Amino acid sequence: MEFSFWRASIPGSRRAGVGVPGAWCIVTARNPMSRVLDEASNAARDAELDAALARERLESCPAENRAADGLWREPARMVVGISRERGLAIARRFGQRAIVWSGRGKVGLLDCRTEAWVVRPTYAA
């Protein structure tokens, strides 16, 4: 799956197909508040995120966050069966600006500070 929240990609775009039932999010622990950390620090934060997800018994799989121009990318986790509140709590614990969250038939970029949700409609794939 691929989602784009780059403004230029939205006009005329089609609905995204999502084959994951229920709520899910994409979250990272890397580069908190866009402050670039060295690879060792980011890898340690990845391990911390994985441990937190395991402690909370949340199912996850690898994902990737990246900029539309491809100049910035970082590993993330797709977490299934997670509420909006839990997704925000995990992201905030790791100092993140936003997560991708899907629920109620929509997927969007959810701001961790304001909780503004920029959504796109989805359909079951």
N, CA and C atoms as a LAMMPS dump frame, in Angstrom:
ITEM: TIMESTEP
0
ITEM: NUMBER OF ATOMS
375
ITEM: BOX BOUNDS ff ff ff
-5.0000000000000000e+02 5.0000000000000000e+02
-5.0000000000000000e+02 5.0000000000000000e+02
-5.0000000000000000e+02 5.0000000000000000e+02
ITEM: ATOMS id mol type element x y z
1 1 1 N 0.837 -1.178 0
2 1 2 C 0 0 0
3 1 3 C 0.876 1.233 0
4 2 1 N 0.391 2.268 -0.558
5 2 2 C 1.099 3.543 -0.505
6 2 3 C 0.076 4.649 -0.351
7 3 1 N 0.37 5.588 0.55
8 3 2 C -0.484 6.746 0.771
9 3 3 C 0.349 7.983 0.552
10 4 1 N -0.264 9 0.001
11 4 2 C 0.424 10.268 -0.178
12 4 3 C -0.429 11.377 0.41
13 5 1 N 0.211 12.209 1.215
14 5 2 C -0.46 13.372 1.764
15 5 3 C 0.159 14.639 1.209
16 6 1 N 0.946 14.488 0.156
17 6 2 C 1.547 15.621 -0.527
18 6 3 C 0.41 16.344 -1.238
19 7 1 N 0.246 17.631 -0.984
20 7 2 C -0.898 18.384 -1.503
21 7 3 C -1.072 18.235 -3.013
22 8 1 N -0.001 18.251 -3.771
23 8 2 C -0.097 18.164 -5.229
24 8 3 C -0.617 16.806 -5.693
25 9 1 N -0.555 15.788 -4.833
26 9 2 C -0.991 14.461 -5.257
27 9 3 C -2.488 14.245 -5.045
28 10 1 N -3.154 15.107 -4.308
29 10 2 C -4.545 14.875 -3.947
30 10 3 C -5.543 15.216 -5.051
31 11 1 N -5.431 16.357 -5.772
32 11 2 C -6.444 16.669 -6.792
33 11 3 C -6.582 15.55 -7.822
34 12 1 N -7.813 15.095 -8.008
35 12 2 C -8.081 14.08 -9.02
36 12 3 C -7.657 12.68 -8.636
37 13 1 N -7.142 12.486 -7.428
38 13 2 C -6.698 11.146 -7.041
39 13 3 C -7.9 10.255 -6.783
40 14 1 N -7.668 8.963 -6.842
41 14 2 C -8.73 7.997 -6.609
42 14 3 C -8.704 7.539 -5.162
43 15 1 N -9.77 6.907 -4.735
44 15 2 C -9.841 6.367 -3.377
45 15 3 C -8.774 5.298 -3.197
46 16 1 N -8.244 5.217 -1.984
47 16 2 C -7.221 4.219 -1.668
48 16 3 C -7.887 2.901 -1.308
49 17 1 N -7.34 1.796 -1.812
50 17 2 C -7.82 0.48 -1.439
51 17 3 C -7.062 -0.014 -0.229
52 18 1 N -7.768 -0.425 0.813
53 18 2 C -7.132 -0.874 2.044
54 18 3 C -7.659 -2.254 2.378
55 19 1 N -6.785 -3.244 2.392
56 19 2 C -7.184 -4.617 2.673
57 19 3 C -7.019 -5.002 4.127
58 20 1 N -6.975 -4.032 5.021
59 20 2 C -6.808 -4.29 6.45
60 20 3 C -8.112 -3.933 7.143
61 21 1 N -8.803 -4.922 7.717
62 21 2 C -10.055 -4.599 8.4
63 21 3 C -9.788 -3.883 9.721
64 22 1 N -10.68 -3.019 10.11
65 22 2 C -10.553 -2.339 11.397
66 22 3 C -9.571 -1.184 11.363
67 23 1 N -9.317 -0.655 12.538
68 23 2 C -8.434 0.504 12.683
69 23 3 C -6.971 0.072 12.674
70 24 1 N -6.117 0.954 12.166
71 24 2 C -4.669 0.716 12.159
72 24 3 C -3.958 2.055 12.076
73 25 1 N -2.654 2.038 12.381
74 25 2 C -1.866 3.259 12.235
75 25 3 C -0.469 2.924 11.747
76 26 1 N 0.204 3.927 11.245
77 26 2 C 1.622 3.82 10.911
78 26 3 C 2.339 4.824 11.799
79 27 1 N 3.297 4.319 12.569
80 27 2 C 4.008 5.138 13.544
81 27 3 C 5.505 4.827 13.476
82 28 1 N 6.309 5.803 13.796
83 28 2 C 7.751 5.622 13.872
84 28 3 C 8.249 6.172 15.199
85 29 1 N 9.424 5.774 15.585
86 29 2 C 10.068 6.325 16.78
87 29 3 C 11.249 7.197 16.38
88 30 1 N 11.585 7.207 15.117
89 30 2 C 12.784 7.89 14.629
90 30 3 C 12.624 9.403 14.568
91 31 1 N 13.759 10.088 14.664
92 31 2 C 13.847 11.532 14.414
93 31 3 C 12.699 12.321 15.05
94 32 1 N 12.618 12.322 16.393
95 32 2 C 11.512 12.993 17.077
96 32 3 C 11.402 14.468 16.712
97 33 1 N 10.15 14.884 16.453
98 33 2 C 9.849 16.27 16.066
99 33 3 C 10.75 16.745 14.923
100 34 1 N 11.042 15.828 14.006
101 34 2 C 11.857 16.092 12.811
102 34 3 C 13.307 16.448 13.125
103 35 1 N 13.755 16.174 14.337
104 35 2 C 15.158 16.389 14.705
105 35 3 C 15.936 15.142 14.286
106 36 1 N 16.82 15.298 13.321
107 36 2 C 17.544 14.163 12.75
108 36 3 C 18.54 13.605 13.77
109 37 1 N 18.394 12.312 14.061
110 37 2 C 19.3 11.614 14.969
111 37 3 C 20.225 10.708 14.164
112 38 1 N 21.322 10.305 14.774
113 38 2 C 22.232 9.38 14.1
114 38 3 C 21.585 7.997 14.034
115 39 1 N 22.115 7.145 13.168
116 39 2 C 21.517 5.824 12.921
117 39 3 C 21.459 4.977 14.182
118 40 1 N 22.506 5.018 15.002
119 40 2 C 22.516 4.203 16.23
120 40 3 C 21.383 4.634 17.172
121 41 1 N 21.178 5.927 17.319
122 41 2 C 20.092 6.428 18.184
123 41 3 C 18.739 6.032 17.628
124 42 1 N 18.564 6.163 16.314
125 42 2 C 17.297 5.779 15.694
126 42 3 C 17.049 4.28 15.809
127 43 1 N 18.092 3.47 15.633
128 43 2 C 17.94 2.016 15.759
129 43 3 C 17.532 1.642 17.189
130 44 1 N 18.097 2.328 18.17
131 44 2 C 17.729 2.077 19.564
132 44 3 C 16.263 2.451 19.796
133 45 1 N 15.826 3.548 19.188
134 45 2 C 14.432 3.974 19.317
135 45 3 C 13.493 2.976 18.625
136 46 1 N 13.927 2.41 17.482
137 46 2 C 13.14 1.368 16.811
138 46 3 C 12.927 0.184 17.751
139 47 1 N 14.011 -0.241 18.398
140 47 2 C 13.933 -1.383 19.319
141 47 3 C 13.008 -1.066 20.492
142 48 1 N 13.059 0.164 20.972
143 48 2 C 12.185 0.61 22.059
144 48 3 C 10.716 0.588 21.621
145 49 1 N 10.456 1.034 20.408
146 49 2 C 9.095 1.003 19.868
147 49 3 C 8.603 -0.431 19.741
148 50 1 N 9.435 -1.303 19.19
149 50 2 C 9.05 -2.708 19.052
150 50 3 C 8.741 -3.332 20.414
151 51 1 N 9.561 -3.016 21.425
152 51 2 C 9.33 -3.544 22.776
153 51 3 C 8.019 -3.01 23.352
154 52 1 N 7.739 -1.728 23.122
155 52 2 C 6.49 -1.132 23.617
156 52 3 C 5.282 -1.788 22.958
157 53 1 N 5.361 -2.018 21.652
158 53 2 C 4.252 -2.669 20.943
159 53 3 C 4.054 -4.094 21.446
160 54 1 N 5.153 -4.802 21.687
161 54 2 C 5.061 -6.174 22.202
162 54 3 C 4.447 -6.191 23.601
163 55 1 N 4.868 -5.263 24.47
164 55 2 C 4.314 -5.177 25.829
165 55 3 C 2.805 -4.933 25.794
166 56 1 N 2.382 -4.125 24.843
167 56 2 C 0.957 -3.806 24.732
168 56 3 C 0.208 -4.84 23.885
169 57 1 N 0.927 -5.88 23.446
170 57 2 C 0.343 -6.969 22.648
171 57 3 C -0.356 -6.456 21.391
172 58 1 N 0.33 -5.52 20.73
173 58 2 C -0.177 -4.964 19.485
174 58 3 C 0.534 -5.613 18.31
175 59 1 N -0.237 -6.05 17.339
176 59 2 C 0.306 -6.682 16.14
177 59 3 C 0.841 -5.599 15.199
178 60 1 N 2.075 -5.792 14.711
179 60 2 C 2.655 -4.788 13.805
180 60 3 C 3.482 -5.458 12.724
181 61 1 N 3.777 -4.684 11.686
182 61 2 C 4.652 -5.137 10.617
183 61 3 C 5.448 -3.937 10.113
184 62 1 N 6.562 -4.179 9.418
185 62 2 C 7.382 -3.062 8.93
186 62 3 C 6.623 -2.17 7.947
187 63 1 N 6.926 -0.893 7.995
188 63 2 C 6.372 0.104 7.076
189 63 3 C 7.472 1.134 6.826
190 64 1 N 7.186 2.108 5.988
191 64 2 C 8.168 3.153 5.709
192 64 3 C 7.453 4.486 5.541
193 65 1 N 7.988 5.509 6.177
194 65 2 C 7.539 6.887 5.969
195 65 3 C 8.532 7.53 5.022
196 66 1 N 8.03 8.362 4.111
197 66 2 C 8.955 9.064 3.216
198 66 3 C 8.302 10.317 2.656
199 67 1 N 9.161 11.238 2.268
200 67 2 C 8.697 12.475 1.645
201 67 3 C 8.344 12.212 0.187
202 68 1 N 7.457 13.025 -0.349
203 68 2 C 7.019 12.861 -1.737
204 68 3 C 8.182 12.938 -2.713
205 69 1 N 9.201 13.749 -2.399
206 69 2 C 10.347 13.893 -3.303
207 69 3 C 11.377 12.781 -3.118
208 70 1 N 11.145 11.885 -2.138
209 70 2 C 12.042 10.762 -1.913
210 70 3 C 13.32 11.102 -1.175
211 71 1 N 13.511 12.363 -0.809
212 71 2 C 14.763 12.759 -0.146
213 71 3 C 14.805 12.368 1.326
214 72 1 N 13.664 12.116 1.912
215 72 2 C 13.599 11.721 3.316
216 72 3 C 12.77 10.459 3.436
217 73 1 N 13.306 9.463 4.132
218 73 2 C 12.576 8.224 4.381
219 73 3 C 13.063 7.619 5.68
220 74 1 N 12.174 6.918 6.343
221 74 2 C 12.541 6.28 7.6
222 74 3 C 11.652 5.069 7.854
223 75 1 N 12.207 4.049 8.494
224 75 2 C 11.403 2.888 8.858
225 75 3 C 10.312 3.266 9.854
226 76 1 N 9.21 2.557 9.784
227 76 2 C 8.077 2.763 10.678
228 76 3 C 7.433 1.396 10.933
229 77 1 N 6.353 1.398 11.669
230 77 2 C 5.593 0.185 11.928
231 77 3 C 4.129 0.455 11.611
232 78 1 N 3.499 -0.52 10.959
233 78 2 C 2.055 -0.499 10.775
234 78 3 C 1.479 -1.337 11.906
235 79 1 N 0.614 -0.729 12.702
236 79 2 C 0.049 -1.386 13.879
237 79 3 C -1.439 -1.595 13.623
238 80 1 N -1.876 -2.843 13.676
239 80 2 C -3.282 -3.143 13.38
240 80 3 C -4.087 -3.297 14.669
241 81 1 N -5.373 -3.002 14.565
242 81 2 C -6.267 -3.145 15.71
243 81 3 C -5.995 -2.139 16.812
244 82 1 N -5.629 -0.919 16.435
245 82 2 C -5.27 0.089 17.43
246 82 3 C -6.248 1.263 17.351
247 83 1 N -6.633 1.745 18.497
248 83 2 C -7.529 2.898 18.524
249 83 3 C -6.746 4.173 18.221
250 84 1 N -7.48 5.183 17.857
251 84 2 C -6.893 6.506 17.618
252 84 3 C -6.127 6.982 18.858
253 85 1 N -6.737 6.816 20.026
254 85 2 C -6.134 7.278 21.277
255 85 3 C -4.827 6.545 21.581
256 86 1 N -4.814 5.216 21.402
257 86 2 C -3.58 4.455 21.653
258 86 3 C -2.503 4.809 20.648
259 87 1 N -2.885 4.988 19.394
260 87 2 C -1.913 5.386 18.376
261 87 3 C -1.268 6.719 18.707
262 88 1 N -2.095 7.681 19.102
263 88 2 C -1.57 8.991 19.496
264 88 3 C -0.667 8.877 20.717
265 89 1 N -1.062 8.086 21.696
266 89 2 C -0.263 7.944 22.919
267 89 3 C 1.117 7.375 22.612
268 90 1 N 1.176 6.375 21.746
269 90 2 C 2.47 5.783 21.387
270 90 3 C 3.324 6.801 20.637
271 91 1 N 2.721 7.488 19.673
272 91 2 C 3.466 8.485 18.897
273 91 3 C 3.983 9.605 19.797
274 92 1 N 3.163 10.052 20.71
275 92 2 C 3.58 11.117 21.631
276 92 3 C 4.712 10.646 22.538
277 93 1 N 4.656 9.394 22.973
278 93 2 C 5.711 8.838 23.825
279 93 3 C 7.068 8.926 23.117
280 94 1 N 7.051 8.82 21.782
281 94 2 C 8.29 8.866 21.009
282 94 3 C 8.515 10.225 20.339
283 95 1 N 7.764 11.233 20.75
284 95 2 C 8.002 12.596 20.29
285 95 3 C 7.693 12.839 18.827
286 96 1 N 6.666 12.186 18.303
287 96 2 C 6.344 12.32 16.881
288 96 3 C 5.348 13.443 16.625
289 97 1 N 5.442 14.036 15.442
290 97 2 C 4.51 15.098 15.033
291 97 3 C 3.154 14.54 14.617
292 98 1 N 3.165 13.362 13.961
293 98 2 C 1.923 12.824 13.398
294 98 3 C 2.047 11.329 13.161
295 99 1 N 0.9 10.708 12.962
296 99 2 C 0.827 9.312 12.537
297 99 3 C -0.146 9.25 11.362
298 100 1 N -0.083 8.171 10.61
299 100 2 C -1.138 7.852 9.654
300 100 3 C -2.082 6.942 10.429
301 101 1 N -3.351 7.296 10.481
302 101 2 C -4.332 6.482 11.194
303 101 3 C -5.514 6.22 10.288
304 102 1 N -6.034 4.994 10.352
305 102 2 C -7.191 4.616 9.553
306 102 3 C -8.27 4.064 10.458
307 103 1 N -9.453 4.587 10.277
308 103 2 C -10.619 4.121 11.015
309 103 3 C -11.855 4.761 10.427
310 104 1 N -13.005 4.181 10.705
311 104 2 C -14.281 4.716 10.215
312 104 3 C -14.298 4.88 8.696
313 105 1 N -13.609 3.984 7.978
314 105 2 C -13.627 4.011 6.517
315 105 3 C -12.78 5.096 5.893
316 106 1 N -11.884 5.7 6.672
317 106 2 C -11.021 6.759 6.152
318 106 3 C -9.59 6.529 6.615
319 107 1 N -8.651 7.091 5.871
320 107 2 C -7.251 7.08 6.286
321 107 3 C -6.756 8.514 6.207
322 108 1 N -5.923 8.9 7.158
323 108 2 C -5.456 10.28 7.134
324 108 3 C -4.248 10.5 8.013
325 109 1 N -3.695 11.666 7.865
326 109 2 C -2.565 12.1 8.667
327 109 3 C -3.127 12.746 9.928
328 110 1 N -2.782 12.188 11.092
329 110 2 C -3.326 12.634 12.372
330 110 3 C -2.235 13.351 13.152
331 111 1 N -2.422 14.645 13.385
332 111 2 C -1.452 15.48 14.095
333 111 3 C -1.467 15.128 15.577
334 112 1 N -0.308 14.83 16.148
335 112 2 C -0.219 14.419 17.553
336 112 3 C -0.499 15.559 18.524
337 113 1 N -0.279 16.779 18.115
338 113 2 C -0.481 17.918 19.013
339 113 3 C -1.917 18.424 18.952
340 114 1 N -2.408 18.701 17.758
341 114 2 C -3.74 19.304 17.602
342 114 3 C -4.845 18.268 17.403
343 115 1 N -4.474 17.062 17.043
344 115 2 C -5.388 15.967 16.705
345 115 3 C -6.202 16.259 15.445
346 116 1 N -5.743 17.222 14.638
347 116 2 C -6.363 17.464 13.335
348 116 3 C -6.094 16.238 12.468
349 117 1 N -7.113 15.811 11.726
350 117 2 C -7.011 14.591 10.928
351 117 3 C -7.309 14.94 9.48
352 118 1 N -6.291 14.957 8.633
353 118 2 C -6.442 15.207 7.207
354 118 3 C -6.754 13.862 6.571
355 119 1 N -8.005 13.668 6.14
356 119 2 C -8.462 12.342 5.733
357 119 3 C -8.66 12.191 4.241
358 120 1 N -8.601 10.939 3.817
359 120 2 C -8.94 10.532 2.459
360 120 3 C -9.886 9.335 2.593
361 121 1 N -10.937 9.237 1.785
362 121 2 C -11.819 8.066 1.863
363 121 3 C -11.095 6.815 1.396
364 122 1 N -11.517 5.682 1.918
365 122 2 C -10.935 4.408 1.532
366 122 3 C -12.061 3.445 1.18
367 123 1 N -11.694 2.308 0.631
368 123 2 C -12.645 1.236 0.42
369 123 3 C -11.927 -0.057 0.677
370 124 1 N -12.636 -1.101 1.002
371 124 2 C -12.019 -2.401 1.258
372 124 3 C -11.499 -2.97 -0.042
373 125 1 N -10.26 -3.409 -0.045
374 125 2 C -9.645 -3.973 -1.254
375 125 3 C -10.036 -5.417 -1.436
